[in-house]
Amino acid sequence: MRRPIWELKLREAATRQEFYPFLNLGLQKLLFGAYKTAPTTYGKLVTFTDSDKSKEGYPSLGSTALPKRVLEGEPFPEGNFPAKDYVEVTNQKFGEIISVTSEMVEDDKTNEIVRQPTDLGNAHAKYEDKGFYSLVTTNATGYDSQATFSLNHPGFTGGAAIAANDNIYTNVTMSANALAVSLGRIAGWTGHTVDDLLGIIARYIVAPENLRHTSLMLAQSEFLPLAFAAGTLGPGASIGVAKNTMKDVNLGVVISPRLDVASTTDWYVFTDFPGFIHQWRKKLSWFQESDKSGTFFERGVYRWRTEARFRQYIINWRFGMLVS
């Protein structure tokens, strides 16, 4: 079995006919290996979609109202269908060129050569992770002209505000009571009208590192201190424990230090609703420049390019709830 090129003396390996293909293969494996193992968490929380053009359009919820009762002899009412309502998502391109000079090969600078694709693979993954959490924490204006996390979202763009459609809960600390209130609000989210309950299910507690242990206690502990139950779950107490009914909800916990940068006390409940998408136009790709190119002839440089095309975007606020 042939050893990877970086395990051989580079100067010796460079004299072989297969040097450039082996170098390309080795660096490519390093790049994708680092990309796959980078410490990111966004992948659990987005809905991945594929795109075959530069821009995609996604309908916001916009479901129709429930049917009306028709009495004998009465005309059937004409449906009040909302206008077609699309959220457009335009793909963007990301990438970088890495290079290995003939001097680096001649001087056996293996570590320097290996570090480039490793660092770049990590950087691509971390960029996707950072982009996701930046969209979550900035709370920008969404498709319905309201902040992503706000009170009284309409059922569809241009519709009337609906009091049940709150995906923000403020002035509370992380507790069983705050989580119970959040779950209750998520269960009450509606579609086109107040009668159109959607049955959305909470899936994850998403929290900063500062709230790691409290999050795990709420999601996984068999028992909780009674003081955690002040409010919706009943009267608080300074001593004693009770069964943790939150555990029966089967919530996962996702922790990211990227949230600590924005706030050490804000946290989120993510749902099964596909409202936050990661749209792939082209997944991370690796391109090799010919070793007989003008660049190598002129400057003695081997070059490779990475490229990815995607967009992360919020197409519906029902993907989650902010608790602060």
N, C-alpha and C positions, 0 to 999 in steps of 0.2 A: 504494500500500500504506500502510495506516495505521501510524503509529509507535506503539510501546508507550506506555502512559500516563505512565510515569516519564521518558520522553524529552521530554515536553511540560511546559510550565509548569503545575504542579498547579492553581494558582488559575484559570488560563485553562481548563484541561480540566474543572474542576469545574462550569463553566457549561453544559457540553454534556449533552444528555439521556442519552447513553450512558456517562457518566462512571463510574457505579458498576459496571455490568457489565464495563467495560474494566479498572477497578481490581481487581475480583475475579479476572478472568482472569490479569492480570499477576502478582498476588501468588501465585496458585495455581501458576503456572509456576515461580516462584522457589522455592516450597516444595518441589515435587517434583523440581526440578532439583538443589537442594542435597541432598535425601534420596538421590537416585541416585548422586551423585558424592562423597558423604562418604567419608573414608578408613577403610573397615571391611574386615575379612577373614573374619568369621564365616560369610558366605554360602557359602564353599567347603567348609565343614566340617560343616554341618548337613544333615539331610534335611528338606525342606519338605513339609508336609502341609496339607490343607485340612480345616476343621471346619465342621459345619453346626448345631452346638448348643453349649451352654455347657461341656459336659464330654465328653471322649472316653476310651475305654478301649482300651489296647493290650496284646495278649498278650506276655508275656516269652517267651523262646525255647521252653521246655517241649516240645521235640520228643520223640517216643516212642523207646524203646529199639529197637535193631536186632532183626529177627525171629530166632527161635530154630530150631534144627534139630529136625525131628520124625522120629523113627524109625518104621519100619513097624509099624503096630498101636498106636502110642502116641497118646494124646489130644493135641490141639493145646492149647498153653498159653494161658491167658487173659491178654491184654495188660495190662501195668501202666501205665495212662495217668496222667500227673500231673494233679492238679486244675487246673481252669481258673484261670489266673493272670494277672490284668490289672493294668497300671499305669495309674492314672487321671490324666488331665491336664486341669485346669480352666483355661479361658481367662481372661485378665485384660484390663482396659481401661486405655488410656493416652491422654492428649491434653491440649490446652491451648487457651485462647482468646487470640487476638491482636486488637488494636484500633487503629484509626486515628481520631484526633479531627478534628473540623472545623478546629480551630486548626492542626493539622499540615498540612492541605491548604492552608489560607489562607496559611500562612507558607512554603509550598514546601519543607517538610522531607523532601525525597525520600529522602535517605540513611537517615534514621531510619525511614521507612515501609518501605523495601526491606529493611532489615536484619532486621526481625522475622520474616518468613516464611523468609528465608535461614537465620537462626540456628536457627529451629524445625525446619526440614527436616533440618539437620545433627544437631540434638539427637535427633530421633527415630531416625535411623540409628545414631548413636553409642550410644544407650541399648540398642538391640538387640545391638550389638557388645559393649558392656560386660557385659550380662546373660549372654551366652554365655560369655565368658572368666571371669566370676565363678563360674559353675557348674563350670567346668573346674578352677579353682585351689582352690576350697574343699574339694574331695574329700569331699563330704557322704555320708551313709549312703544307699545306693541301695535299689532294690526288693527285693533279696535279703538285706537286713539287714546288709550289709557296706559298708564304704567303697567308693565308686565305683572307686577304684584300690586294689586289695589283692591278697593272695595267696589261692589256693585257693577261687575262687568256685565255688559249686555249679552244676550244670547248669541247674537251675531253682529257683525259690523253694521252700524247704523240703527240697530234695534234699541229698544228701551232698556234702561238700567234694571237689573234684577237683583234684589236685595240678597238673595241666597248665594249669589256668585261672588263671594269674597275669597280671595286667595292670599290674604295677608292678615296676620294676627299680631297686634303690637302690644308693647308695654307688659310683656310677660317674660319670665325666665324659663329655661328648659325644665319641665316637670311632667309628671304623669297627667296632671290636670291640663296643661297646655297642649300636650299631645292628644288627649281625649277630645278637647275642643276642636283641634285641627282635623282630626279624623271625622268628627261630626260634620264639619263644614264641607269637607271633601265629599262626603256621602250625599250632601244636599245640593251639589252643583247641578244646574239645569242646562238644557239645550236651548231650543228656540223659544220656549215658553216656560213658565214656572211649573207646568204640569209634566214637562219632559225631563224627568230625573234620569241621569245617565248611568248610575251605578258604577262610578269610577272607584278604583281600589288603590289604596296607599301601598307603596312597595318599599320605600327606603326612607330612613332618617338620614339626611345629609348634613354634616356638621363640621365645624372647624376642629382642629386638633385640641383646642382648649376645652371642647365639650365631648371629647372622645369617651371618657369613662361614664359620664352621665348618659350619653346615648346608648352605650352598651348595656348599662344597668336597666334602662327603660325597655330595651328590646329583648333582653335575654335573661334577666334575673327572675328567679321564682317568686321572690318576695320584695316588697319595697317598704321603706319607712312610711308610716301613716302620714307624716307631715307632707309627703309628696302628693297626697290625695286631696289637698285643700281645694275646694271649688266644685267643679262638675262631678268629681268622683266621690264627693262626700266631705264631711267636716275634717279638718286637719287635726293632728295631735302631735305632741312633742316626743312621745315614746311609743313603742310597739310597731309591729309590722303587719302587712296584709298581703294576700295573694296578688301577684302582679298580673292583672288581666291584660295589660298591654302585650305581654309575651304571646298571647293567643292570636294576635293580629299577624304574627309572622313577618315582622318588618326586618329588612336587612339594614345594615348600618354602613354608610360610606363616609369616610373621613378624608378631608383634604386640607393641608396647611395653606393652600391658596385662599381658602375662605378666611383664615385668620388675618390675612393682609387687609381685608376689607372690614371685618368685624370679628371679634372673639366671642360674641354673644348671639349673633344671628344664626339661625339654622333653618332647615328646609325639610318639607315632606314631599318626596317625589312619588308620582302615581304611575299607573299603567297606561295613561293616556298618551298617545304618540304626538305630543306637542312640541318637543324639542328634537330637532333632527340634525343628523350629521350626514350631509348629502355628498356622496362620492361621485365625482366626474372621472377622476383617474387616481387610483391608489398609488402610494409611494412607489416610484419607479427609479431604476438605475440605468444610466446610459453611458456607454464607453466610447470615448473618442478614439479614432484609429491611431495606432502607434506610428503610422506613416503620414500623419497629418502635418500641416504646416507648423502647428504649434510645437510639435516634438522636434521637427527639423530645425526650426529657428531658435528655440530656447531649451531644448532637451527636457520637455515637461510632458509627463503622462497626465491626462485629465479625464475626470468622470463628472457627470452631472446627475443630481437628484431632482425629481420633479413630482409634485402632487397637486391635484386640483380638487378642491372640495369647498364646502361652505357649511358653517354651523349657524343655525337660525331657529328662532322661536316662531312657530306658526300657529300656536294656540296656547293660551295661558294655563290651560287645565293640566299641563304636565307637572305642576307642582305648586307648593304653598310656602310662603315666607313667614317665619315666626321670629319676632324680634322684641 
